[in-house]
Each structure stands twice: as C-alpha cells, then as structure tokens.
Amino acid sequence: MTELTPAILNDLVKAVYVHKPKKVDGKRVVDIDISYDFVGILPKSLFEEMKNEPTQ
C-alpha cells in the first residue's frame, strides 16, 4: 500500500469516541479519540510530532 485513501482509513477505524465539551480560553473544545483496528487509540502527542516534522 503506497497511499492511505479514505476507503482504507474507514476500514481501519474501529470506533470514534467524542468526549464532553469543555471551555478552554473562552472557546468550546471537544476531544475526540479514534480507535483503530489492530492498533487501538494513538496518543495525541504522536500526531503533534508528525505535524511538526518537515515533509520530504
């Protein structure tokens, strides 16, 4: 597999958990956890690291 398409991603998602909204700095924030088949829930810190890494 060389590309992660929406169809493949949908097959990998096991469940989506939407948490109770909260106020942060006067704004409404809702945390969402996505559980993937064979992986579980990935930590938010992993996505922050990926977002900050330069692309090739």
FINULUM-736988 format. One line per field, with one value per residue: residue number from 1; x, y, z of N, C-alpha, C, CB in turn; residue in three letters. Coordinates in pm, whole numbers, padded with zeros to 5 digits. Each point is the difference from the previous one (the first is absolute). Last residue first. Glycine has a CB too. Layout:
<pts>
resi: (NUM|...)
n.X: (X|...)
n.Y: (Y|...)
n.Z: (Z|...)
ca.X: (X|...)
ca.Y: (Y|...)
ca.Z: (Z|...)
c.X: (X|...)
c.Y: (Y|...)
c.Z: (Z|...)
cb.X: (X|...)
cb.Y: (Y|...)
cb.Z: (Z|...)
resn: (ALA|...)
</pts>
This chain:
<pts>
resi: (56|55|54|53|52|51|50|49|48|47|46|45|44|43|42|41|40|39|38|37|36|35|34|33|32|31|30|29|28|27|26|25|24|23|22|21|20|19|18|17|16|15|14|13|12|11|10|9|8|7|6|5|4|3|2|1)
n.X: (00921|-00258|00264|-00359|-00344|-00329|00274|00086|-00475|-00121|00314|-00164|-00456|00121|-00383|-00353|00146|00077|-00299|-00391|00056|-00351|00059|-00145|-00141|-00024|-00285|00141|-00322|00395|00057|00323|-00355|-00495|-00076|-00386|00116|00238|-00188|00289|-00073|00163|00287|00134|00204|-00406|-00012|00490|-00088|-00386|00268|00551|00492|00292|00271|-00122)
n.Y: (01545|00384|00107|-00152|00287|-00317|-00393|00219|00145|-00448|-00177|00323|-00151|-00584|-00314|-00364|-00494|-00214|-00387|00365|00514|00264|00547|00287|00531|00350|00459|00488|00421|00406|00193|-00372|-00396|-00106|-00556|-00290|-00561|-00276|-00310|-00460|-00216|-00547|-00118|00233|-00323|00013|00492|-00002|-00306|00298|00409|-00253|00038|-00190|-00410|-00462)
n.Z: (00327|00351|00517|00451|00202|-00188|00122|00440|00011|-00174|00345|00333|-00100|-00079|-00325|00254|-00320|-00438|-00067|00026|00316|00327|-00058|00450|-00085|00416|-00168|00201|-00036|00180|00446|00123|00116|00181|-00187|-00262|00152|-00487|-00417|-00082|-00492|-00002|-00422|-00492|-00317|-00277|00053|-00087|-00380|-00119|00115|-00074|00199|-00460|00063|00243)
ca.X: (00112|-00030|00000|00111|00116|-00038|-00012|00135|00070|-00047|00051|00138|-00002|00010|00134|-00002|-00060|00089|00136|00018|00028|00059|-00032|00094|-00046|00104|-00047|00091|-00053|-00048|-00125|00024|00144|00044|00051|00064|-00081|-00007|-00010|-00051|00031|-00099|-00086|-00060|00088|00010|-00129|-00008|00087|-00062|-00113|-00120|-00109|-00083|00081|-00086)
ca.Y: (-00020|-00102|00048|-00051|00089|00130|-00014|-00023|00129|00084|-00056|00046|00131|00118|00056|00146|00064|00102|-00051|-00145|-00069|-00131|-00095|-00111|-00117|-00098|-00137|-00101|-00135|-00071|00058|00138|00025|00134|00080|00129|00113|00032|00145|00043|00141|00079|-00091|00061|-00013|-00141|-00041|00055|-00082|-00133|00005|00061|-00022|00117|00121|00117)
ca.Z: (-00094|-00101|-00138|-00079|00009|-00056|-00145|-00054|00012|-00109|-00125|-00015|-00065|00086|-00006|-00005|00116|00057|00015|00006|-00126|00025|-00106|-00009|-00075|-00029|00015|-00053|00023|-00119|-00047|-00044|00009|-00038|00111|-00031|00043|00142|00012|00130|00023|00073|00076|00118|00115|00037|00057|00135|00084|00012|00096|-00057|00095|00028|-00009|00000)
c.X: (-00038|00115|-00030|-00005|00120|00121|-00029|-00004|00140|00067|-00041|00062|00142|00007|00006|00144|-00002|-00054|00097|00148|00011|00013|00074|-00048|00112|-00063|00114|-00059|00091|-00046|-00058|-00124|00024|00150|00043|00047|00071|-00087|-00023|00004|-00069|00049|-00111|-00096|-00061|00084|00002|-00130|-00006|00083|-00065|-00111|-00123|-00112|-00078|00090)
c.Y: (00031|-00008|-00115|00055|-00048|00093|00133|-00008|-00012|00137|00087|-00052|00050|00130|00127|00051|00151|00055|00099|-00033|-00151|-00073|-00129|-00094|-00103|-00121|-00094|-00138|-00100|-00139|-00067|00062|00138|00012|00136|00071|00132|00122|00030|00152|00039|00144|00076|-00098|00054|-00020|-00146|-00039|00048|-00090|-00137|00006|00075|-00039|00125|00123)
c.Z: (-00140|-00099|-00096|-00142|-00081|-00005|-00068|-00152|-00056|00004|-00118|-00130|-00027|-00081|00085|00003|-00020|00131|00064|00006|00023|-00133|00029|-00110|-00001|-00069|-00040|00028|-00072|00038|-00123|-00062|-00060|00023|-00054|00126|-00032|00026|00148|00009|00131|00013|00072|00066|00130|00126|00042|00068|00145|00091|00020|00106|-00050|00096|00035|00000)
cb.X: (00089|-00248|00166|00004|-00081|-00235|-00080|00065|-00135|-00219|-00008|00022|-00218|00116|00035|-00226|00078|00075|-00044|-00214|00118|-00099|-00036|00062|-00154|00137|-00243|00202|-00239|00155|00077|00238|00060|-00226|00075|-00145|-00102|00226|-00092|00079|00020|-00075|00195|00022|00191|-00024|-00115|00143|00152|-00100|-00040|00062|00162|00053|00135|-00187)
cb.Y: (-00171|00039|00179|-00208|00063|-00030|-00234|-00121|00058|-00121|-00230|00007|00051|-00141|-00096|00009|-00187|00059|-00139|-00037|00205|-00010|00186|00018|00142|00078|00068|00152|00088|00131|00210|-00059|-00249|00097|-00207|00018|-00143|-00099|00029|-00216|00052|-00205|-00156|00229|00016|-00059|00169|00192|-00043|00025|00236|-00086|-00029|00098|-00111|-00123)
cb.Z: (00147|00025|00060|00139|00224|00088|00033|00211|00204|00004|00099|00249|00112|00170|-00232|00115|00149|-00231|-00199|-00128|-00087|00234|-00170|00247|-00144|00199|-00048|00034|00022|-00146|00094|-00040|-00013|00056|00126|-00202|00184|00030|-00238|00107|-00253|00127|00031|-00102|-00157|-00241|-00143|-00071|-00197|-00229|-00069|-00230|00196|-00226|-00173|00123)
resn: (GLN|THR|PRO|GLU|ASN|LYS|MET|GLU|GLU|PHE|LEU|SER|LYS|PRO|LEU|ILE|GLY|VAL|PHE|ASP|TYR|SER|ILE|ASP|ILE|ASP|VAL|VAL|ARG|LYS|GLY|ASP|VAL|LYS|LYS|PRO|LYS|HIS|VAL|TYR|VAL|ALA|LYS|VAL|LEU|ASP|ASN|LEU|ILE|ALA|PRO|THR|LEU|GLU|THR|MET)
</pts>
